[in-house]
Amino acid sequence: MLHHYKGHTIELIPGAEGLMWACQYVIKKFNQTEIAGFPDGNTYATREDAEAAALMKAKSLIDESVVTNLGSSL
């Protein structure tokens, strides 16, 4: 599932781990992978919860990156 956020594309890759769910996020800009990971290494009871946590983590990383880049240009 792809999400667009502040000029980036976030791809979510959910997967079952036993009876729980995890979800990897991949952040891309201009079709180049910038960063990939999991939200705090947690698993969740539902796929939806795992995807929501991964999306929130990816957005926060983008927000931190935008703030850092703006701050460095001042």
C-alpha positions in Angstrom: 0.0 0.0 0.0 1.4 3.4 -1.0 0.9 6.7 0.8 2.2 10.1 -0.4 3.4 12.6 2.2 5.3 15.8 1.8 6.9 14.8 -1.5 7.8 11.3 -0.3 6.2 8.0 -1.0 5.7 5.6 1.9 5.3 1.9 1.0 3.8 -0.3 3.7 4.6 -4.0 3.7 2.6 -5.9 6.3 3.3 -9.5 7.3 2.0 -12.0 9.8 4.4 -13.2 12.6 2.6 -16.1 14.2 -0.7 -14.8 15.4 0.5 -11.1 15.4 1.2 -8.6 12.6 4.2 -6.5 11.8 4.6 -3.8 9.1 7.7 -2.6 7.4 7.8 1.0 6.0 9.9 2.1 3.1 10.3 5.8 2.5 11.2 6.8 -1.0 11.8 10.1 -2.8 12.3 10.3 -6.6 12.0 6.4 -6.6 15.1 6.2 -4.4 14.8 4.4 -1.1 15.8 6.8 1.7 15.1 4.6 4.7 13.3 1.5 5.7 12.4 -0.1 9.0 9.8 -1.2 11.5 7.9 0.9 14.1 9.9 0.2 17.3 10.1 -3.5 16.4 6.6 -4.1 17.7 4.0 -6.6 16.6 0.3 -5.9 16.7 -2.9 -7.8 17.1 -4.3 -6.6 13.8 -2.9 -5.8 10.4 -4.6 -2.4 10.5 -2.8 -1.5 13.8 0.5 -2.6 12.4 0.0 -0.5 9.3 -1.1 2.5 11.3 2.0 2.3 13.5 4.3 2.0 10.5 2.7 4.9 8.7 2.9 7.1 11.8 6.6 6.2 12.3 7.4 6.9 8.7 5.6 10.3 8.7 7.4 11.3 11.9 10.8 10.5 10.3 9.9 12.6 7.3 8.8 15.4 9.6 12.1 15.3 11.5 14.0 15.3 8.3 12.1 18.3 7.0 12.6 20.2 10.2 16.4 19.3 10.2 16.8 20.4 6.6 14.9 23.7 7.2 17.0 24.4 10.3 20.3 23.8 8.5 19.5 26.3 5.8 18.9 29.2 8.2 
